[in-house]
Each structure stands twice: as C-alpha cells, then as structure tokens.
Amino acid sequence: MTSRVRQWQAQERRIAARTGGRRTPGSGNGPIKNDVRTDTESWECKWTSGQAFSLKDHDLRTARYNAVRDGRRMVFAIEFGSGKRVRRARHERLHRRSTDDTGAA
C-alpha cells in the first residue's frame, strides 16, 4: 500500500473519529456514497501531498447530490499535507449564485 493511499485512509479515519461518524465501505463505491457519514452529515474527503488541488464543480455537485439523497448535509473536506505540516480547508455550506446568460443574478 502506498503512502498516498494510507494518507487518505488516515484522513477518513480521523474525520470519522472526530465527528462520531463511520467510514463508508469501499470509500463510497457501493450504494452508499461519500467517504464518512454521521447522523446528519455526509463527508466527501480529498487528500493531496501537493500544494494545489483542482476542485471541479462536478465534484461538489456529486457530493451534494449524494448527501441530500441520503438526507444529510454535505461537507467537503480537502487536506493538504507535506511531511508534518497539514492544512485543512473545510466548507460545510457552499452557496452558488445562479446566473442567466447575461450574467445577471
């Protein structure tokens, strides 16, 4: 098992322990989606050893869809790690402003 794999698994374990949640079997590749679930939240977890992470609109929409479908609030956790320094960005609520073709809200 590579260090990278161990890191994302460790991230999921830490979040599950801290929130009182459970890791999703197969990291969400079965009928239950996202990585960690509590009674009220569905966590999608991403870990990178790099200094940047490319977050796509599709990733957020999919994580939110899976959480709402399950009756939970979506939390998207991104963790950046390099050696002993770890930085986390956590967004519990993501507000989208919809616009029409003219750019007006």
LOZA-252115 format. One line per field, with one value per atom (N, C-alpha, C): atom name; residue number from 1; y, x, z; residue in three letters. Coordinates in pm, 1 decimal, always signed. Layout:
N
name (CA;...)
resi (NUM;...)
v (Y;...)
u (X;...)
w (Z;...)
resn (ala;...)
END
This chain:
105
name (N;CA;C;N;CA;C;N;CA;C;N;CA;C;N;CA;C;N;CA;C;N;CA;C;N;CA;C;N;CA;C;N;CA;C;N;CA;C;N;CA;C;N;CA;C;N;CA;C;N;CA;C;N;CA;C;N;CA;C;N;CA;C;N;CA;C;N;CA;C;N;CA;C;N;CA;C;N;CA;C;N;CA;C;N;CA;C;N;CA;C;N;CA;C;N;CA;C;N;CA;C;N;CA;C;N;CA;C;N;CA;C;N;CA;C;N;CA;C;N;CA;C;N;CA;C;N;CA;C;N;CA;C;N;CA;C;N;CA;C;N;CA;C;N;CA;C;N;CA;C;N;CA;C;N;CA;C;N;CA;C;N;CA;C;N;CA;C;N;CA;C;N;CA;C;N;CA;C;N;CA;C;N;CA;C;N;CA;C;N;CA;C;N;CA;C;N;CA;C;N;CA;C;N;CA;C;N;CA;C;N;CA;C;N;CA;C;N;CA;C;N;CA;C;N;CA;C;N;CA;C;N;CA;C;N;CA;C;N;CA;C;N;CA;C;N;CA;C;N;CA;C;N;CA;C;N;CA;C;N;CA;C;N;CA;C;N;CA;C;N;CA;C;N;CA;C;N;CA;C;N;CA;C;N;CA;C;N;CA;C;N;CA;C;N;CA;C;N;CA;C;N;CA;C;N;CA;C;N;CA;C;N;CA;C;N;CA;C;N;CA;C;N;CA;C;N;CA;C;N;CA;C;N;CA;C;N;CA;C;N;CA;C;N;CA;C;N;CA;C;N;CA;C;N;CA;C;N;CA;C;N;CA;C;N;CA;C)
resi (1;1;1;2;2;2;3;3;3;4;4;4;5;5;5;6;6;6;7;7;7;8;8;8;9;9;9;10;10;10;11;11;11;12;12;12;13;13;13;14;14;14;15;15;15;16;16;16;17;17;17;18;18;18;19;19;19;20;20;20;21;21;21;22;22;22;23;23;23;24;24;24;25;25;25;26;26;26;27;27;27;28;28;28;29;29;29;30;30;30;31;31;31;32;32;32;33;33;33;34;34;34;35;35;35;36;36;36;37;37;37;38;38;38;39;39;39;40;40;40;41;41;41;42;42;42;43;43;43;44;44;44;45;45;45;46;46;46;47;47;47;48;48;48;49;49;49;50;50;50;51;51;51;52;52;52;53;53;53;54;54;54;55;55;55;56;56;56;57;57;57;58;58;58;59;59;59;60;60;60;61;61;61;62;62;62;63;63;63;64;64;64;65;65;65;66;66;66;67;67;67;68;68;68;69;69;69;70;70;70;71;71;71;72;72;72;73;73;73;74;74;74;75;75;75;76;76;76;77;77;77;78;78;78;79;79;79;80;80;80;81;81;81;82;82;82;83;83;83;84;84;84;85;85;85;86;86;86;87;87;87;88;88;88;89;89;89;90;90;90;91;91;91;92;92;92;93;93;93;94;94;94;95;95;95;96;96;96;97;97;97;98;98;98;99;99;99;100;100;100;101;101;101;102;102;102;103;103;103;104;104;104;105;105;105)
v (-117.9;+0.0;+124.7;+218.3;+336.5;+434.2;+525.3;+627.6;+713.1;+744.6;+827.6;+760.5;+630.5;+557.8;+559.6;+536.7;+539.4;+677.0;+781.8;+917.4;+945.5;+911.0;+939.1;+850.8;+728.0;+642.7;+698.9;+748.3;+808.5;+933.3;+1012.1;+1130.7;+1089.8;+989.0;+942.3;+890.8;+817.6;+765.3;+879.6;+982.2;+1095.8;+1168.0;+1192.2;+1263.9;+1180.9;+1051.5;+965.0;+966.9;+957.3;+957.6;+1091.7;+1200.0;+1333.5;+1367.1;+1315.8;+1350.8;+1246.1;+1133.0;+1024.3;+950.9;+966.2;+904.1;+770.4;+717.8;+590.2;+607.9;+539.3;+539.0;+457.1;+501.2;+429.1;+314.2;+190.8;+78.1;+104.2;+69.6;+88.9;+235.1;+322.8;+466.5;+520.5;+469.9;+524.1;+461.4;+349.0;+291.0;+197.6;+181.6;+98.6;+187.1;+135.1;+212.5;+333.2;+328.2;+441.9;+523.2;+652.0;+736.8;+827.0;+900.9;+986.8;+900.2;+959.5;+883.0;+856.5;+952.1;+938.6;+987.9;+916.7;+956.0;+967.4;+1073.6;+1085.7;+1080.4;+1100.4;+1101.5;+1216.2;+1326.5;+1446.3;+1490.9;+1436.3;+1483.4;+1369.2;+1404.8;+1313.9;+1383.7;+1327.3;+1388.8;+1329.9;+1416.2;+1376.9;+1426.7;+1336.5;+1368.9;+1357.2;+1455.9;+1454.0;+1487.3;+1416.0;+1439.1;+1449.7;+1544.8;+1557.1;+1591.1;+1535.2;+1569.6;+1696.5;+1739.2;+1858.7;+1986.5;+2097.4;+2227.4;+2284.3;+2207.8;+2253.8;+2134.8;+2164.9;+2063.2;+2123.3;+2052.9;+2101.6;+2056.4;+2147.7;+2118.4;+2156.3;+2059.4;+2081.8;+2095.6;+2173.2;+2191.8;+2056.7;+1967.2;+1833.7;+1759.3;+1773.0;+1707.1;+1755.8;+1887.4;+1944.1;+1904.7;+1911.3;+1874.0;+1727.3;+1640.9;+1498.8;+1471.9;+1532.3;+1512.9;+1565.0;+1680.8;+1736.4;+1648.7;+1604.4;+1517.5;+1391.3;+1329.3;+1207.3;+1231.5;+1345.0;+1376.8;+1403.2;+1486.8;+1521.2;+1396.8;+1313.6;+1189.3;+1101.2;+1113.8;+1034.2;+1107.9;+1228.2;+1305.1;+1367.7;+1397.6;+1454.7;+1583.3;+1659.6;+1780.6;+1742.7;+1801.3;+1770.0;+1852.4;+1784.7;+1851.2;+1801.4;+1893.9;+1859.6;+1896.2;+1798.4;+1822.1;+1800.2;+1899.7;+1889.8;+1906.2;+1812.5;+1818.4;+1820.3;+1918.3;+1930.4;+1886.5;+1798.4;+1751.6;+1751.9;+1790.2;+1778.4;+1753.0;+1629.9;+1594.5;+1608.7;+1685.4;+1701.3;+1817.3;+1901.8;+2015.7;+1974.2;+1998.4;+1964.8;+2086.6;+2119.1;+2228.7;+2171.0;+2216.9;+2167.5;+2282.0;+2256.5;+2350.8;+2275.2;+2326.4;+2257.5;+2355.7;+2321.6;+2406.3;+2327.6;+2369.3;+2297.5;+2345.9;+2470.9;+2523.6;+2591.0;+2551.1;+2609.9;+2680.5;+2809.6;+2887.9;+2912.5;+2884.0;+2907.9;+3020.3;+3107.4;+3214.5;+3176.6;+3157.6;+3120.5;+3246.4;+3235.7;+3349.8;+3304.7;+3399.6;+3367.3;+3400.3;+3392.4;+3413.5;+3552.8;+3649.7;+3787.3;+3814.4;+3717.9;+3738.7;+3799.3;+3832.1;+3888.1;+3777.7;+3808.5;+3707.9;+3690.1)
u (+84.6;+0.0;+89.5;+63.1;+147.8;+117.1;+210.4;+192.4;+69.5;+46.3;-68.3;-199.8;-209.8;-330.6;-348.1;-244.4;-253.6;-296.7;-251.3;-285.3;-434.7;-495.8;-638.6;-720.2;-675.3;-746.1;-735.6;-617.4;-597.8;-685.4;-697.0;-783.2;-927.3;-977.5;-1114.6;-1131.2;-1033.1;-1041.2;-1044.5;-960.0;-957.3;-1091.2;-1146.0;-1273.5;-1384.6;-1386.3;-1488.2;-1476.3;-1355.4;-1335.0;-1375.4;-1338.7;-1366.7;-1515.9;-1586.9;-1728.5;-1822.7;-1768.1;-1853.1;-1919.5;-1862.5;-1919.2;-1855.4;-1893.9;-1839.5;-1788.6;-1678.5;-1628.2;-1722.4;-1741.3;-1825.0;-1744.6;-1797.5;-1723.8;-1689.9;-1568.3;-1525.8;-1512.1;-1504.0;-1491.3;-1597.8;-1718.9;-1830.5;-1851.3;-1784.3;-1801.3;-1922.1;-1997.0;-2117.6;-2242.0;-2351.9;-2476.8;-2474.4;-2393.3;-2379.7;-2259.8;-2280.0;-2176.3;-2110.4;-2010.1;-1924.4;-1841.8;-1751.7;-1649.6;-1678.1;-1740.5;-1771.0;-1913.3;-1988.0;-2126.1;-2148.5;-2217.2;-2269.1;-2421.1;-2491.0;-2637.5;-2690.1;-2614.0;-2663.5;-2577.1;-2455.6;-2362.0;-2308.8;-2277.0;-2213.1;-2086.5;-1970.6;-1841.2;-1778.2;-1736.3;-1651.7;-1511.7;-1414.2;-1279.5;-1179.1;-1093.0;-985.2;-854.7;-748.5;-616.7;-516.6;-424.8;-319.1;-187.4;-80.6;+52.5;+102.6;+34.4;+74.8;+33.1;+64.9;+30.1;-96.1;-154.7;-276.8;-369.4;-496.7;-598.4;-698.3;-728.0;-822.2;-963.4;-1041.6;-1179.2;-1271.9;-1345.7;-1434.8;-1578.9;-1656.6;-1797.3;-1867.8;-1832.3;-1892.4;-1870.3;-1750.9;-1720.1;-1814.5;-1832.9;-1920.9;-2066.8;-2110.4;-2249.4;-2276.5;-2182.6;-2199.6;-2203.4;-2111.1;-2108.4;-2236.6;-2283.9;-2407.6;-2526.7;-2535.2;-2644.6;-2649.5;-2533.1;-2527.3;-2568.3;-2529.0;-2566.1;-2715.9;-2769.2;-2911.4;-2996.9;-2957.3;-3029.4;-3037.0;-2936.4;-2927.8;-2984.7;-3041.0;-3099.5;-2998.0;-2879.3;-2772.1;-2719.7;-2648.6;-2583.0;-2444.7;-2405.4;-2276.6;-2165.0;-2055.3;-1932.7;-1822.0;-1746.7;-1636.8;-1507.3;-1425.2;-1300.1;-1182.4;-1095.7;-973.6;-856.6;-764.5;-649.2;-521.8;-437.0;-307.5;-202.1;-112.6;-10.0;+126.8;+223.9;+362.7;+444.9;+485.2;+558.1;+470.5;+518.3;+444.8;+345.8;+353.7;+262.0;+137.0;+24.0;-103.5;-193.7;-252.8;-350.1;-481.7;-590.1;-722.2;-811.0;-891.9;-996.0;-1127.1;-1222.1;-1349.8;-1462.4;-1548.6;-1662.5;-1788.9;-1865.1;-1987.4;-2104.1;-2101.9;-2210.3;-2149.7;-2196.1;-2148.0;-2264.6;-2250.9;-2358.1;-2324.6;-2417.4;-2398.5;-2489.7;-2438.5;-2518.8;-2548.2;-2675.3;-2709.4;-2722.6;-2679.8;-2687.0;-2750.1;-2813.5;-2863.4;-2754.9;-2783.3;-2681.7;-2623.2;-2693.0;-2643.4;-2552.6;-2546.0;-2463.0;-2538.8;-2666.5;-2746.1;-2788.9;-2790.5;-2829.7;-2979.1)
w (+0.0;+0.0;+0.0;-87.7;-96.7;+15.0;+36.8;+139.6;+111.3;-17.9;-56.3;-16.7;-41.6;-4.7;+146.1;+218.2;+364.9;+414.5;+348.9;+391.9;+378.7;+263.7;+250.6;+342.4;+366.3;+460.8;+602.1;+636.8;+768.8;+783.7;+677.6;+681.6;+711.1;+640.4;+662.9;+805.9;+855.6;+992.7;+1094.8;+1074.9;+1167.8;+1169.2;+1049.8;+1041.7;+1105.4;+1079.2;+1139.4;+1292.0;+1343.2;+1488.4;+1549.6;+1484.7;+1536.5;+1533.3;+1434.5;+1419.3;+1476.7;+1519.9;+1566.2;+1450.9;+1330.8;+1211.9;+1180.4;+1064.8;+1017.3;+874.9;+845.5;+707.4;+621.2;+498.3;+404.4;+345.1;+348.6;+290.9;+144.4;+105.4;-33.1;-69.8;+29.9;+7.6;-87.8;-71.4;-148.6;-284.9;-315.5;-448.9;-457.7;-349.2;-348.6;-349.1;-298.3;-299.9;-206.2;-100.4;-8.3;-55.2;-77.9;-136.5;-32.8;-77.9;+2.5;+97.4;+172.9;+243.1;+390.0;+458.1;+600.9;+623.0;+708.5;+737.0;+886.8;+926.4;+1061.8;+1049.6;+1159.2;+1152.8;+1068.1;+1061.7;+992.1;+875.9;+862.5;+759.8;+673.9;+551.3;+456.6;+408.0;+440.4;+413.1;+288.2;+198.6;+86.1;+120.5;+125.2;+171.8;+58.1;+46.7;-52.6;+18.6;-18.2;+38.6;-74.5;-62.1;-161.9;-93.6;-147.0;-97.2;-164.3;-269.1;-342.7;-272.7;-336.3;-281.5;-344.9;-436.8;-503.1;-524.0;-529.6;-556.0;-652.7;-758.6;-858.5;-820.2;-767.9;-727.2;-841.4;-888.1;-1001.8;-953.6;-1026.0;-994.4;-988.5;-1079.2;-1081.9;-949.9;-890.8;-763.2;-653.5;-647.2;-545.2;-566.5;-692.3;-722.4;-689.3;-723.2;-696.3;-545.8;-471.6;-326.0;-261.9;-307.5;-252.6;-287.2;-411.2;-453.7;-367.2;-346.5;-266.7;-121.9;-66.7;+71.3;+83.2;-4.2;+1.3;-22.6;-115.7;-144.0;-19.5;+65.8;+187.3;+308.8;+286.1;+395.5;+488.3;+436.0;+517.7;+455.0;+533.5;+485.5;+433.1;+320.8;+260.5;+323.7;+352.0;+396.7;+305.2;+247.4;+156.6;+227.8;+258.0;+330.7;+237.0;+230.2;+149.5;+244.8;+239.5;+327.9;+245.6;+274.7;+209.0;+308.8;+267.5;+359.5;+296.1;+375.3;+331.8;+457.5;+475.1;+596.0;+718.0;+815.4;+940.3;+937.2;+833.5;+823.7;+748.1;+807.2;+744.1;+751.9;+638.0;+633.4;+585.3;+645.2;+606.1;+564.3;+465.0;+423.9;+430.5;+504.5;+520.8;+495.8;+403.5;+370.3;+395.2;+494.7;+525.5;+441.4;+404.4;+322.4;+200.8;+88.6;-35.7;-101.3;-117.9;-178.5;-324.0;-408.7;-551.6;-593.2;-672.4;-728.7;-872.0;-900.8;-1037.7;-1121.7;-1244.7;-1337.2;-1466.3;-1533.4;-1667.8;-1769.0;-1894.6;-1998.8;-1997.6;-1941.1;-1940.5;-1821.9;-1727.3;-1609.1;-1493.5;-1512.0;-1403.9;-1309.4;-1181.9;-1081.6;-1078.0)
resn (met;met;met;thr;thr;thr;ser;ser;ser;arg;arg;arg;val;val;val;arg;arg;arg;gln;gln;gln;trp;trp;trp;gln;gln;gln;ala;ala;ala;gln;gln;gln;glu;glu;glu;arg;arg;arg;arg;arg;arg;ile;ile;ile;ala;ala;ala;ala;ala;ala;arg;arg;arg;thr;thr;thr;gly;gly;gly;gly;gly;gly;arg;arg;arg;arg;arg;arg;thr;thr;thr;pro;pro;pro;gly;gly;gly;ser;ser;ser;gly;gly;gly;asn;asn;asn;gly;gly;gly;pro;pro;pro;ile;ile;ile;lys;lys;lys;asn;asn;asn;asp;asp;asp;val;val;val;arg;arg;arg;thr;thr;thr;asp;asp;asp;thr;thr;thr;glu;glu;glu;ser;ser;ser;trp;trp;trp;glu;glu;glu;cys;cys;cys;lys;lys;lys;trp;trp;trp;thr;thr;thr;ser;ser;ser;gly;gly;gly;gln;gln;gln;ala;ala;ala;phe;phe;phe;ser;ser;ser;leu;leu;leu;lys;lys;lys;asp;asp;asp;his;his;his;asp;asp;asp;leu;leu;leu;arg;arg;arg;thr;thr;thr;ala;ala;ala;arg;arg;arg;tyr;tyr;tyr;asn;asn;asn;ala;ala;ala;val;val;val;arg;arg;arg;asp;asp;asp;gly;gly;gly;arg;arg;arg;arg;arg;arg;met;met;met;val;val;val;phe;phe;phe;ala;ala;ala;ile;ile;ile;glu;glu;glu;phe;phe;phe;gly;gly;gly;ser;ser;ser;gly;gly;gly;lys;lys;lys;arg;arg;arg;val;val;val;arg;arg;arg;arg;arg;arg;ala;ala;ala;arg;arg;arg;his;his;his;glu;glu;glu;arg;arg;arg;leu;leu;leu;his;his;his;arg;arg;arg;arg;arg;arg;ser;ser;ser;thr;thr;thr;asp;asp;asp;asp;asp;asp;thr;thr;thr;gly;gly;gly;ala;ala;ala;ala;ala;ala)
END
